Amino acid sequence: MLDTRAMLLALAVVAVWGTNFVVIKTALDALPPLLFAALRFAAVVFPLIFFVRRPPVSWAMLAAFGIAIGVGQFGLLFIAIDGLIAPGLASLLVQTQVVFTIGFALVGSGERLLPLQYAALAAALAGIGVVLAHVGGEATPLGVALVLGAALSWACGNLVQRRAGRIDMLAFVTWSSLFAVPPLLALALLFEGPTVILTALGAATPGIWAAVAWQAAGNSLFGYGAWGWLLARYPAASVAPTSLLVPVFGMGASALLLGEPLPGWKLLAAGLIIGGLALNLFAPLLQPAIRNP
């Protein structure tokens, strides 16, 4: 079990990760999404890379993680939040990475899932179905597709991280981010153009630069650093459940600070997806109890 200090630290991490969707939306009012993503990962790399030793994994593994998380997850997520989906709803839908992670376990690794994990998969898919049934002003079809693509990329990054084993996550994130910056800059130049990029950089206010810095300092350095510290000192079964609160903070902050509505269908989708996440997480503990009541 987590003691009081550890629980407060875990809650601080998930609060930062959840409320960050509001920060992203605010920054995207001034910065084009691919440029914003490139700046985010550049701020992770420099200057920390000069002070953190490269983790004992291959360059190919670092590149795979950096591209999956940097270009795939955050590149697609930032494009989606830039007018194609409400940030609170994005914070919920991106958690469907559990669906893709389960799918990879079924197809690629040969893992056998517990019966409860199939139920978890069904609940998460039902939650996605509720969102798809209500596409419109808050969630365009393209926005939903982009966030699901971000979730798929996150699941790919999870696979790479899993193969890397128990390593210093802060160092892994820092060095892998080195491979996210060049493709994001190239894509920004190709799709957003030098003129838009230079205009945005010239007009950026201190508040916008603070939002960029927060992506690196708050989400990556504090978030991953603190999460890694917790996992190194407490059982994963005690730490991991707190991550279920990320979309709760995301949707709550978006409602309070951005005025994003929370109609019944969105709460139903949140209940199904978060419930699926929770069931998948606790299945290894619950399944034996069901078999041997």
DRENFIVEX-855581 format. One record per residue (C-alpha): residue in three letters; x, z, y. Coordinates in steps of 0.02 Angstrom, whole numbers, padded with zeros to 5 digits, always signed. Each point is the difference from the previous one (the first is absolute). Layout:
! residues N
ALAXZY;...
! end
This chain:
! residues 293
MET+00000+00000+00000;LEU+00051-00030+00179;ASP+00036+00152+00106;THR-00067+00011+00178;ARG+00152-00081+00080;ALA+00002-00144-00122;MET-00188-00029+00017;LEU+00013-00005+00189;LEU+00144-00124-00012;ALA-00097-00110-00121;LEU-00152+00003+00114;ALA+00110-00045+00148;VAL+00067-00151-00094;VAL-00171-00067-00051;ALA-00067+00033+00175;VAL+00142-00104+00073;TRP-00028-00139-00126;GLY-00189+00001+00028;THR-00005+00011+00190;ASN+00133-00133+00011;PHE-00135-00132-00021;VAL-00061+00045+00174;VAL+00177-00019+00067;ILE+00014-00169-00085;LYS-00162-00061+00078;THR+00054+00059+00173;ALA+00170-00086-00012;LEU-00079-00162-00062;ASP-00094-00012+00165;ALA+00169-00042+00078;LEU+00112-00066-00140;PRO-00033-00144-00121;PRO-00010+00069-00179;LEU+00153-00082-00080;LEU+00111+00046+00147;PHE-00067+00178-00008;ALA+00040+00009-00186;ALA+00176-00067+00029;LEU+00031+00129+00138;ARG-00067+00138-00112;PHE+00125-00034-00138;ALA+00142-00036+00119;ALA-00028+00174+00072;VAL+00010+00071-00177;VAL+00165-00088-00036;PHE+00095+00032+00162;PRO+00089+00115+00026;LEU-00044+00100-00158;ILE+00085-00124-00118;PHE+00168+00054+00071;PHE-00032+00181-00051;VAL-00091-00017-00166;ARG+00095-00055-00155;ARG-00067-00147-00097;PRO-00096+00062-00153;PRO+00073-00041-00172;VAL-00113-00150-00035;SER+00031-00187+00003;TRP-00013-00107+00156;ALA-00136-00100-00088;MET-00105+00157-00021;LEU+00022+00046+00183;ALA-00048-00176+00052;ALA-00153-00002-00113;PHE-00063+00165+00069;GLY+00036-00048+00180;ILE-00092-00165-00013;ALA-00147+00072-00096;ILE-00027+00146+00119;GLY+00062-00077+00163;VAL-00067-00177-00009;GLY-00137+00021-00128;GLN-00077+00169+00035;PHE+00029+00028+00185;GLY+00010-00181+00055;LEU-00171-00038-00075;LEU-00071+00168+00054;PHE+00050-00024+00182;ILE-00073-00175+00003;ALA-00163+00067-00072;ILE-00016+00145+00123;ASP+00032-00122+00143;GLY-00185-00037+00020;LEU-00050-00041-00179;ILE-00045+00173-00067;ALA-00030+00172+00073;PRO+00154+00113-00019;GLY-00094+00142-00086;LEU-00072-00119-00129;ALA+00175-00074-00023;SER+00069+00174-00035;LEU-00128+00015-00141;LEU+00014-00174-00075;VAL+00190+00000-00008;GLN-00013+00150-00117;THR-00069-00120-00130;GLN+00180-00029-00047;VAL-00048+00115-00144;VAL-00106-00143-00071;PHE+00148-00118+00000;THR+00116+00135-00066;ILE-00118+00030-00146;GLY-00010-00188-00027;PHE+00189-00014-00007;ALA+00004+00142-00124;LEU-00124-00093-00110;VAL+00079-00172+00007;GLY+00184+00020+00036;SER+00069+00163-00065;GLY-00105+00018-00157;GLU-00060+00172+00049;ARG-00158+00065-00081;LEU-00124+00071+00123;LEU-00105+00153-00030;PRO-00189-00024-00008;LEU-00019+00095+00164;GLN+00118-00122+00084;TYR-00117-00143-00044;ALA-00137+00098+00086;ALA+00115+00023+00150;LEU+00029-00187+00005;ALA-00187-00034-00007;ALA-00034+00121+00143;ALA+00133-00077+00112;LEU-00063-00176-00037;ALA-00176+00056+00041;GLY+00062+00066+00167;ILE+00080-00168+00038;GLY-00164-00082-00047;VAL-00094+00108+00126;VAL+00119-00056+00138;LEU-00015-00183-00051;ALA-00189+00016+00007;HIS+00011+00054+00183;VAL+00125-00122+00073;GLY-00040-00040+00179;GLY+00054+00075+00165;GLU+00109+00141-00066;ALA+00072-00091-00149;THR+00018-00189-00003;PRO+00026-00083-00170;LEU+00177-00049+00054;GLY+00036+00178+00057;VAL-00056+00071-00167;ALA+00105-00130-00093;LEU+00154+00040+00104;VAL-00016+00188-00029;LEU-00023-00028-00186;GLY+00156-00108+00006;ALA+00089+00144+00086;ALA-00060+00117-00139;LEU+00064-00122-00131;SER+00170-00005+00087;TRP+00002+00190+00006;ALA-00030+00004-00187;CYS+00145-00122-00025;GLY+00109+00116+00104;ASN-00056+00145-00109;LEU+00060-00094-00154;VAL+00170-00030+00078;GLN+00014+00181+00054;ARG-00049+00058-00174;ARG+00137-00104-00078;ALA+00124+00071+00124;GLY-00029+00173-00074;ARG+00025+00165+00090;ILE+00100-00043+00155;ASP+00014+00055+00181;MET-00159-00080+00067;LEU+00054+00010+00182;ALA+00159-00097-00041;PHE-00098-00123-00106;VAL-00124-00034+00141;THR+00139-00016+00130;TRP+00107-00124-00097;SER-00146-00101-00067;SER-00067-00019+00177;LEU+00155-00103+00036;PHE-00080-00138-00103;ALA-00169+00011+00086;VAL+00060-00038+00176;PRO+00068-00180-00017;PRO-00153-00075-00087;LEU-00118+00089+00119;LEU+00096-00066+00150;ALA+00002-00175-00074;LEU-00188+00006-00031;ALA-00029+00067+00175;LEU+00098-00144+00076;LEU-00092-00125-00109;PHE-00179+00061+00021;GLU+00003+00096+00165;GLY+00131-00099+00092;PRO+00147+00044+00114;THR-00107-00006+00157;VAL-00128+00126-00065;ILE+00139+00112-00067;LEU+00099+00001+00163;THR-00156+00028+00104;ALA-00054+00146-00110;LEU+00172+00080+00005;GLY+00010-00020+00188;ALA-00170+00079+00027;ALA+00022+00142-00124;THR-00027+00170+00080;PRO+00087+00163-00046;GLY-00156+00045-00098;ILE+00017-00156-00107;TRP+00184+00036-00035;ALA-00051+00178-00045;ALA-00123-00072-00126;VAL+00139-00106-00076;ALA+00115+00151-00008;TRP-00138+00101-00081;GLN-00013-00128-00140;ALA+00181+00036-00043;ALA+00021+00184+00047;GLY-00172+00063-00050;ASN-00054-00107-00145;SER+00163-00048-00082;LEU+00130+00133+00042;PHE-00111+00153+00009;GLY-00132-00063-00122;TYR+00110-00061-00140;GLY+00133+00131+00032;ALA-00123+00145-00009;TRP-00093-00077-00147;GLY+00162-00020-00095;TRP+00048+00180+00041;LEU-00166+00061-00069;LEU+00012-00103-00160;ALA+00176+00064-00030;ARG-00056+00182+00008;TYR-00179+00004-00063;PRO-00091-00080-00147;ALA-00066-00175+00039;ALA-00171+00056-00064;SER-00006+00125+00143;VAL+00065-00116+00136;ALA-00082-00167-00040;PRO-00183+00053+00020;THR+00025+00033+00186;SER+00026-00188+00025;LEU-00187-00021-00033;LEU-00025+00065+00177;VAL+00087-00150+00082;PRO-00160-00104+00017;VAL-00095+00156+00052;PHE+00118+00023+00146;GLY+00001-00187+00031;MET-00188-00020+00008;GLY-00024+00164+00094;ALA+00130-00041+00133;SER-00069-00176+00022;ALA-00175+00070+00023;LEU+00054+00134+00124;LEU+00128-00097+00101;LEU-00058-00181-00014;GLY-00186+00025-00022;GLU-00003-00085-00170;PRO-00172+00031-00077;LEU-00022+00083-00169;PRO-00161-00071-00073;GLY-00064+00051-00171;TRP+00071-00151-00091;LYS+00175+00039+00064;LEU-00012+00180-00057;LEU-00063-00060-00169;ALA+00148-00119-00016;ALA+00118+00141+00051;GLY-00075+00116-00131;LEU+00018-00130-00137;ILE+00178-00050+00043;ILE+00066+00175+00034;GLY-00094+00062-00154;GLY+00083-00136-00104;LEU+00170+00049+00070;ALA-00032+00182-00041;LEU-00062-00037-00175;ASN+00151-00109-00037;LEU+00115+00136+00065;PHE-00078+00141-00101;ALA-00039-00100-00157;PRO+00154+00060-00096;LEU-00056+00180+00029;LEU-00186-00026-00030;GLN+00004-00113-00153;PRO+00070+00131-00123;ALA-00131+00124+00058;ILE-00137-00127-00036;ARG+00068-00035-00173;ASN+00020+00185-00041;PRO-00136+00096+00093;
! end
